[in-house]
Amino acid sequence: MEQAVSTFITRRSIVAGLALSAAPAAILAGAEKAHAEPRPEKSLYERLGGIFAIAAVVDHFSDAVVKNPVVGQNSRNPRLREWHTKNLERLPGLKFMRTLWLADVSGGPYRFVPTKPGATRLGLEEAHREFRISPAEFDEVAAELGRSLDFFKVPEAEKAEVLAAFAAHKGEVTAGYVAPD
Protein backbone atom coordinates (compact mmCIF):
# COMPACT_ATOMS: atom_id res chain seq x y z
CA MET A 1 0.00 0.00 0.00
CA GLU A 2 1.06 3.48 -0.69
CA GLN A 3 1.90 5.75 2.18
CA ALA A 4 0.91 9.37 2.15
CA VAL A 5 3.84 11.73 2.03
CA SER A 6 3.51 15.02 3.81
CA THR A 7 3.88 17.98 1.48
CA PHE A 8 3.39 20.63 4.09
CA ILE A 9 5.35 23.67 2.93
CA THR A 10 5.53 26.96 4.73
CA ARG A 11 6.31 30.35 3.30
CA ARG A 12 9.45 30.35 5.43
CA SER A 13 10.70 27.06 3.93
CA ILE A 14 10.12 28.37 0.39
CA VAL A 15 12.03 31.58 1.05
CA ALA A 16 14.86 29.64 2.71
CA GLY A 17 15.05 27.20 -0.20
CA LEU A 18 15.11 29.99 -2.75
CA ALA A 19 17.83 31.81 -0.84
CA LEU A 20 19.94 28.67 -0.62
CA SER A 21 19.54 27.88 -4.32
CA ALA A 22 20.06 31.47 -5.48
CA ALA A 23 23.24 32.16 -3.50
CA PRO A 24 25.53 29.74 -5.36
CA ALA A 25 24.08 30.86 -8.70
CA ALA A 26 24.77 34.51 -7.86
CA ILE A 27 28.30 33.70 -6.75
CA LEU A 28 28.98 31.70 -9.90
CA ALA A 29 27.51 34.40 -12.12
CA GLY A 30 29.72 37.01 -10.51
CA ALA A 31 32.77 34.81 -10.90
CA GLU A 32 31.96 34.14 -14.55
CA LYS A 33 31.62 37.86 -15.26
CA ALA A 34 34.92 38.59 -13.55
CA HIS A 35 36.83 35.96 -15.51
CA ALA A 36 34.80 35.65 -18.69
CA GLU A 37 36.46 36.39 -21.98
CA PRO A 38 34.40 38.46 -24.39
CA ARG A 39 32.07 36.33 -26.45
CA PRO A 40 32.93 36.30 -30.13
CA GLU A 41 30.49 38.24 -32.26
CA LYS A 42 28.08 36.17 -34.31
CA SER A 43 29.05 35.75 -37.94
CA LEU A 44 27.18 37.64 -40.63
CA TYR A 45 25.76 34.27 -41.68
CA GLU A 46 24.24 33.80 -38.22
CA ARG A 47 23.00 37.40 -38.04
CA LEU A 48 21.29 37.00 -41.41
CA GLY A 49 19.40 34.00 -40.05
CA GLY A 50 21.26 31.11 -41.65
CA ILE A 51 20.81 29.26 -44.90
CA PHE A 52 17.01 29.43 -45.09
CA ALA A 53 16.89 33.19 -44.63
CA ILE A 54 19.72 33.65 -47.12
CA ALA A 55 17.95 31.41 -49.65
CA ALA A 56 14.76 33.47 -49.28
CA VAL A 57 16.64 36.71 -50.00
CA VAL A 58 18.43 35.15 -52.98
CA ASP A 59 15.17 33.76 -54.38
CA HIS A 60 13.51 37.19 -54.19
CA PHE A 61 16.61 38.95 -55.54
CA SER A 62 17.05 36.55 -58.46
CA ASP A 63 13.42 36.91 -59.56
CA ALA A 64 13.72 40.71 -59.29
CA VAL A 65 16.88 40.76 -61.44
CA VAL A 66 15.04 38.90 -64.23
CA LYS A 67 12.38 41.63 -64.26
CA ASN A 68 14.77 44.56 -63.76
CA PRO A 69 14.64 46.86 -66.82
CA VAL A 70 18.37 47.65 -66.73
CA VAL A 71 19.82 44.14 -66.29
CA GLY A 72 16.90 41.76 -66.90
CA GLN A 73 14.66 40.72 -69.76
CA ASN A 74 14.53 44.21 -71.29
CA SER A 75 18.19 45.08 -70.77
CA ARG A 76 20.05 47.03 -73.44
CA ASN A 77 22.86 44.53 -72.90
CA PRO A 78 21.97 41.79 -75.43
CA ARG A 79 23.81 39.10 -73.46
CA LEU A 80 21.92 39.81 -70.23
CA ARG A 81 18.64 40.14 -72.11
CA GLU A 82 19.17 36.77 -73.79
CA TRP A 83 20.09 35.01 -70.54
CA HIS A 84 17.01 36.37 -68.79
CA THR A 85 14.67 35.32 -71.61
CA LYS A 86 16.15 32.12 -73.08
CA ASN A 87 17.90 30.49 -70.13
CA LEU A 88 15.37 30.73 -67.31
CA GLU A 89 15.38 26.93 -66.93
CA ARG A 90 18.82 27.49 -65.38
CA LEU A 91 17.54 30.02 -62.83
CA PRO A 92 17.00 27.46 -60.02
CA GLY A 93 20.65 26.40 -60.33
CA LEU A 94 21.77 30.02 -60.35
CA LYS A 95 19.72 30.68 -57.22
CA PHE A 96 21.42 27.70 -55.58
CA MET A 97 24.88 28.98 -56.55
CA ARG A 98 24.08 32.50 -55.36
CA THR A 99 22.82 31.09 -52.05
CA LEU A 100 26.04 29.12 -51.60
CA TRP A 101 28.10 32.19 -52.49
CA LEU A 102 26.36 34.41 -49.93
CA ALA A 103 26.46 31.69 -47.27
CA ASP A 104 30.19 31.30 -47.90
CA VAL A 105 31.17 34.98 -47.92
CA SER A 106 29.05 35.63 -44.81
CA GLY A 107 30.96 33.07 -42.76
CA GLY A 108 28.56 30.14 -43.00
CA PRO A 109 29.44 26.45 -43.13
CA TYR A 110 28.85 26.13 -46.87
CA ARG A 111 31.52 26.56 -49.55
CA PHE A 112 30.93 28.08 -52.93
CA VAL A 113 32.87 26.39 -55.73
CA PRO A 114 32.80 28.24 -59.06
CA THR A 115 31.49 26.45 -62.13
CA LYS A 116 34.13 28.26 -64.21
CA PRO A 117 37.21 28.67 -62.01
CA GLY A 118 38.97 31.99 -62.35
CA ALA A 119 41.93 33.78 -60.86
CA THR A 120 40.41 34.01 -57.38
CA ARG A 121 38.95 31.39 -55.06
CA LEU A 122 35.45 32.52 -56.00
CA GLY A 123 36.28 32.78 -59.70
CA LEU A 124 33.55 35.25 -60.57
CA GLU A 125 35.28 36.81 -63.55
CA GLU A 126 35.02 33.74 -65.80
CA ALA A 127 31.38 33.06 -64.94
CA HIS A 128 30.47 36.64 -65.89
CA ARG A 129 32.95 37.51 -68.66
CA GLU A 130 30.65 36.52 -71.54
CA PHE A 131 27.93 38.90 -70.29
CA ARG A 132 30.17 41.96 -70.62
CA ILE A 133 28.58 43.50 -67.55
CA SER A 134 29.25 47.21 -67.25
CA PRO A 135 30.02 48.90 -63.93
CA ALA A 136 26.60 50.62 -64.13
CA GLU A 137 24.87 47.26 -64.68
CA PHE A 138 26.76 45.81 -61.73
CA ASP A 139 25.60 48.74 -59.61
CA GLU A 140 21.99 48.12 -60.66
CA VAL A 141 22.26 44.47 -59.62
CA ALA A 142 23.69 45.64 -56.28
CA ALA A 143 20.76 48.03 -55.90
CA GLU A 144 18.38 45.15 -56.59
CA LEU A 145 20.12 43.12 -53.89
CA GLY A 146 19.68 46.06 -51.52
CA ARG A 147 15.96 46.18 -52.31
CA SER A 148 15.64 42.46 -51.59
CA LEU A 149 17.43 42.88 -48.27
CA ASP A 150 15.03 45.74 -47.48
CA PHE A 151 12.05 43.56 -48.45
CA PHE A 152 13.11 41.06 -45.77
CA LYS A 153 13.84 43.87 -43.29
CA VAL A 154 17.49 42.93 -42.91
CA PRO A 155 19.01 45.39 -40.40
CA GLU A 156 21.16 48.18 -41.85
CA ALA A 157 24.46 46.87 -40.43
CA GLU A 158 23.99 43.42 -41.96
CA LYS A 159 22.68 44.92 -45.21
CA ALA A 160 25.81 47.06 -45.45
CA GLU A 161 28.04 44.01 -44.88
CA VAL A 162 26.27 41.98 -47.58
CA LEU A 163 26.49 44.85 -50.06
CA ALA A 164 30.17 45.40 -49.21
CA ALA A 165 30.88 41.70 -49.83
CA PHE A 166 29.05 41.99 -53.15
CA ALA A 167 30.86 45.19 -54.13
CA ALA A 168 34.23 43.62 -53.35
CA HIS A 169 33.80 41.51 -56.50
CA LYS A 170 32.83 44.31 -58.88
CA GLY A 171 36.17 44.15 -60.71
CA GLU A 172 35.83 40.41 -61.28
CA VAL A 173 32.21 40.59 -62.47
CA THR A 174 32.89 43.50 -64.83
CA ALA A 175 36.20 42.08 -66.14
CA GLY A 176 34.63 41.25 -69.52
CA TYR A 177 33.17 44.69 -70.09
CA VAL A 178 34.42 46.58 -73.11
CA ALA A 179 33.41 50.23 -73.16
CA PRO A 180 31.84 51.37 -76.45
CA ASP A 181 33.94 53.72 -78.55
FENDA-V348851 format. One record per helix or strand. SS is the DSSP state (~ for helix, > for strand). FROM is the first residue (numbers start at 1). TO is the last residue. Records with the same first field share a line. If there is no record, write none. Layout:
SS = FROM-TO + FROM-TO
//
This chain:
~ = 11-35 + 44-48 + 50-67 + 78-86 + 88-105 + 124-131 + 135-151 + 156-167 + 170-173
//
